[in-house]
C-alpha cells in the first residue's frame, strides 16, 4: 500500500537516498555544469518540487513573480505592436473596400483570421519570460519546467497525444452527430475552404505552441514556484488553477466548473506522471479540435462570454476524466519516471512520493 505524507520530504533519512548534509547543516548547491550557476534538484524530487533545489532560499520564489510579470508584459507588448503594424499596413486597402461596398460594414476592417491567429500567438510570447524566471531567480535549468527528466519526453508525449485526440475527437464527433440528429440549427455558415484551411493550419501549427506555453506557465513555473515555498502540492494546484481560470473570459458557471476541473486534472497528471506531457496533450487536443469543429460554422471569435447548455459542457468534463484515467494507467504500465532519477509511486491523494519506495530507473 502506498503511503505518502502531505509534506515533501527530501528523503535524506531514506537508506536508498544519496548521502546528504549533516543535520542542521546548510546544503551546498551543486551545479550540473561547473561555472554555469545552474543548480540541479536532488534525486527523488517530484515534479512540483523541482524549484526547491539546494540553492532554494525563501526570497527566490518571491523574486520569480515580479521578474516573470515584468518580462511577460514587455514580451506581450512587443507581439501586440508587431500585430498592430501588420494591421495598419493592410488597413488602407480594407478601408477602400468598405467605401466601395458599404454593406461590408466595419467588421471588414479587421480580418477575423488575423484576430484568431493573434489571440493564440500572443500567449506564446509568455514562454521566454517563463524560461528566464526559472533560469535567473531560481538558478535552475528551464528544462525542469517540462519534466523530472530535465527535457520534454517526446515518446511519452506521442503516446498521450493520440489518446487525447481520440477521447476528445469522439466527444466532439458525438456532439456534432447528436446536433444533426436533433435537428439543431448550425451556429453559422461554412466560411469557405480558404478560410477553413487557415483555421486548420492555426489549429495544427499554432495551438500546440500556445497550449504548451500555458502549461509551462501554469503547471510548470507557477505550480513549482508556489510549492517550493509550501512543500505541499494542493495549495499550488488550487492557486495555479484559479489563475488559469481567471485568464479566460467565460461568464457561465458551468464552464467555470469544467475549466477548473480541467486545470486541476492537468496539475494532478503532471505530478503523477512527472511532467507536462500529459497536460499539454490534453490542452492541445481540446483546443485544436474545438477550433477545427467550430471552424465549420465560421471563423471562431475570441469572445468567451455567454451561457452554455449542460449537454455541451458535461461531455467535455467527462472526456477530461476519461483521459486522465487512461493516461494514469498508461504511465503505470510504461513505468514513466515520476521523480528525478526514476519512478517512485505517487500517492493519488497527497501526491507525495510513497515512503519506503526505491526509485526505479526509467525505461530506455
N, C-alpha and C positions, 0 to 999 in steps of 0.2 A: 504494500500500500504506500502510495506517495504521500509523504508528509513534509510540508514546507511552511515555515513561519511567514508572518506578514512582512517582516523587515528583511532587507537584503543583508546577508552575512557573507563577508568576503571569503569565508572558508579557510582562514588561516589555521584554525584548530583542526581542520579535517586532515586525517592522516594521508589522504590521497592528494592533498593540495601541495603546491611547491612551498618550501620554507619561506616564511615571511619575516618581518622585523620583530624584534623582541617586544613584549607587551609594553605599551606606553611609548614606544619609540616612534619618532616621526618618520614616515615612509619616505624613502629616497626615490624620486622619479627616475624611471629607466626609459630612455628613448629608444624607439625602434630603429632610428637611423642616427648614428652619432653626429652631434652637431646640428641636427635638424630642429630640435626643440619639440618634436612630436613625441608624446608620451603614450605608450600602449596600455590598454586595460589589462588587468590581471586575468590569468586563466581562470575559467569558471564564471566569468562575469556574464549575466544575461543581457539581452538586447537593450532593455530600457535603462540599464545602469552603465552603459558604455561611456557616458560622460563623466562618471566617477572614477577617474584614473588615479594613479598615485600622485599626480600633480593637482588633484582637486583641492580647491580652497573655497570657503563659503562665498567669496566675492566673485568667483568665476561665472557661475550661473547668473548672478545679478548683472554682471557686465555684458553677458551674452545678449540680454534682452535689448538694451539700447543700441548695441552695435548692429544687431540684426534689423531693428526698426529703422534706424537712420539709413543704412545701406539699401534696405528694401525700398524705402521711399525714393531714394535717388535713382535706383535701378528702374522702378516703375515710371518715374517721371521721364527718364530718357526714352523708354519704349513708347510712352504716350506722345512725346514730342515727335518722334520718328513717324508714328502713325498719323498724327495731325498733319505732318508735312506731306505725306503721300495723298491725304485727302485734299489738301489745298491745291496740290498740283493738278488734280483732275476736276476741281470744282468749277472752273470756267466752262468746261465742256458740259457739265451737268446743268449748270445754270442756263446755258444756251438751250439745252434740250427742253427744260421746263418752259422757257419762253416760247419755244416753237410749239410745244404740245402742253398747254396749261393743265390738261387733265391728268398729267403725270403726278402733279402735286409736290409738296415739299419733301416727301419721303424719298423722292427720286434723287435728291441732292446727296444722299449718303447711301452708298452701296451696302445692302444688308449682309452680303457675303464678307465684305471687309470688316464690318462691325463684328460679325461672328468670329472671324479669324482673330481680330484684335482681342476679343473677350477671352480667348484661350492663351494667346501669346503673351499678354501682359502678365499672366500668372507664372509663366516660365521664367520671367525676369526675377522671381524670388529665389531661384536656385543658386546663383552666385553669392548673394548675401548669406544664405544658409551655410554654404561651404566656408565662407570667410568666418562666420561666427563660430563654427566648430574648430577651425584651424587656429584662429588668433586668441580669443579669450579663453577657450577651453584647452588649448595646446594638445590637440589630438588630430588624428587623421580624419578628414571629412568622409573617407570611405566607411568609417564606423557608423555613419548615418544610415547606411544601407543594410548592413548585416553584421553578425558576430564574426563572420569570416573576413571582414575588412574589405569586402568588394561585393558588388551585385552577383548573385549566384544564378547565372543565365540558364542553366539546365533546369534548376528548380523553378525559375520564373516561367519557362516554357511549359512546364508540367501544370502549373496552376493557372496559367493564362487560358489554355484550351478548356479547362474546366469552367473558368469564369465565363468564357464566351458561350459555352454550351448551356450553362444554367440560365444566364440572362438572355441568351438567344431564344431558348424555349419560352421563357417568361414573356418577352416582348412578342414573340410569334403567336403565342396563345392569346395575348391581348388583342392583337390585330384580328385574329380569326374570330374571336368572340364578338368583337365590334362589328365585323361583317355579318355574322350570323344574326346578330341582334338588330341589324338594320340601322345602326347608329350612323349619323351623318359624319363624313370626314371633317377633320379640323381645318381643312383648306384644300387648295388645288395643287396638283403636281407642278413644281416650279420649272420643269423643263430639264432635259438631260444635261445641258451645260451646267446649270446651277446645281443640280443634284450631284453630278460628278465632283463638283468643287466641294460640296458638303461632305461627300465620302472621303475625299482627299484630306480634308481637315480632320475628320474622324480617325483616319489611319495614320497621318503623319504628325499632327499637332496635339491631338488629345492625349496620346501616350506620354508626351513630354509634360503636358500640363498636369496630368494625373500623377506622374512620378514626382514632379516638383511639389505638389500639395502634400504628398505622403512624406517626402523628405522634410518638409517644414513642420507638419503637424504630428505625424507619428515618428519622425526621426528627431529633429532638433528640439522641438518643444517638449515632447514626452521625455526624452533623455535628460534635458536640462532641468525640468521640474523634479524628476526622480533622483537626480544627482543630489539634490537637497534633502529630499524626504526619505529616500530608501524604501518606500512602499509604492507599488505600481498604481493603485486605484486613484489617488488624487491627481496624478499626472494624466491618467486616462480620462477622468471626468473633465479636467480643465482643458486639455487639448481638444476633446470632443465638443465642448461648449464653444471654444474659439472657432473651431471648424464650422459649427452650426451658424455662428454669428456672421461668418463670411459669406453666407448665402442670403438671398433676399426673399426667401419664401415667407409667406404670412399665414399659411394653413397649418394648424396644429398637427394634423395628421402627417404632413410632410416633415414637420419638425421631428416628430417621433421616429419616422422612417430614417431620416438623416442621422439622428442621434444614435439609433441602433446601428446603422452602418459604420459610424465613426468608432463606436465602442468595439464592435466586432473587428474592425481593422486594427485597432490597438491590441486587442486580445490575440489575434492571429500573429501580429508582429512579434509579440513576446513568446508565444507558444512555438513559433517556427524559427525564431532567432533572426528575423529580418523583415524588410519591407516588401519582399517579392509578392507575397500573397495579397497584401493590401493594395499594392499597385495594380495587380492583375484584376482585382475586384473593381477598383476605381475605373480602370481603362474599359473593362467590359461594360459596366453600367453607362458610362458617359458616351463611349463610342457608339454602342448600339442604340442608345437613346437618340443620338444625333442622326444616325442612319435611318431609323424608323421615323423620327419626327420630320426629317427632310422630305419624306414622301408627300407631305402636305404643305410644303412651302419652306422657305429659309427660316430655320428656328431663330427666334429672337432671344435676347438675353434677359428679358423680363421674367421674374420668378414669382411675382405676386399672384394672388387669386386662390380660389378654392379647388381642391382636387377630390374626386369621389373616392370612397373607401375601396371600391373594386379596382381602382387604378393604383392605389398606394400599397394595399395589403400584399398583392403578389410580389412586389419588389422587396418588401420586408421578409417574406418567406424565402425568396431567392437568396437573400443575404445569409440567412441561417442555414439553408441547404448547402450553399457554397462553403461556409465556414466548417460545417460538419465534414464535407468531402475532403477539404484541404487538410484539416487536422488529422484525419485518418491517413491521408497520403503521406503527410510529414512523418507520422509514426512508422509507417511501412518503409519509407525510404531512409529512416534514421537521420533526418535532417538535423544539422548542428543547431543547438538551441543556446549554447553558451560559448564563450571564447575557448577554443581548443577542442570542441567536440559536442557531444549530445548528452544532456542530463535531463531527465523528465521534469517538466514544468507543471506545477500544480495548477489545475484548471480554474481554481477559485482564487487562491492567494497569488498565483502567477509568480511564485518564487521557486527556484530550483529545489528539487526534493532532496532532503537530507540523506546522508549516508549513501549517495549515489555516485558511482565513479563515472567520470566523463568518458564517453565512447568517442573514438576518433571518427570524424565524418567520413563517409564512403568516398572513395576516389572516383 
